[in-house]
Structures are given as C-alpha cells and as structure tokens.
Amino acid sequence: MNTDYANQPTQSNFPVMTLEELETTAKDLYGPAWTSKLARVLGITPGAVGYWKSSKGTVPNPAAVAIRALAALKAGASPASES
C-alpha cells in the first residue's frame, strides 16, 4: 500500500464530474433506478448519492474516478486509456 501521500494526485488533477455526467453515466450503467445500485457498488449510502443528485454536493473525485472506470469497463475500454 502506497502511503506516500505527498506524491498522490490531488483533486485538481481530475476533471470535476458534473451532475449531468453523473446522471448520464449512472443511467447507462444501471438503468433508470440507478441511485441505490450505484451506491451499493461504491459502498456508500443511497442518501450520499441523493445528495450529489440534489446539486447540493459535488461528486467526490474518488467516486467520480470509480464511476468513470466502471463506464469504461462496460464499454470495453481500459480505464487507464480514458485520459
């Protein structure tokens, strides 16, 4: 496990996931009832995803990276090649 946090990417290194991108990507992955399914896969509560959807919160970068990676895997691409 890498504990050299000084050399880890910061939030500014990743594009922010917009609400539109979240909804579009999650619906593509899990269908119209995507909130609880996405929450289960990410290991978080549906309320946290609901908070993001309410536009009161932003999607944390670790979650955004995971969601984009899931979408890339579904599309048959390597998540690393998405940048």
Secondary structure, 3 states (H helix, E strand, C coil): CCCCHHHCCCHHHCCCCCHHHHHHHHHHHHCCCHHHHHHHHHCCCHHHHHHHHCCCCCCCHHHHHHHHHHHHHHHCCCHHHHC
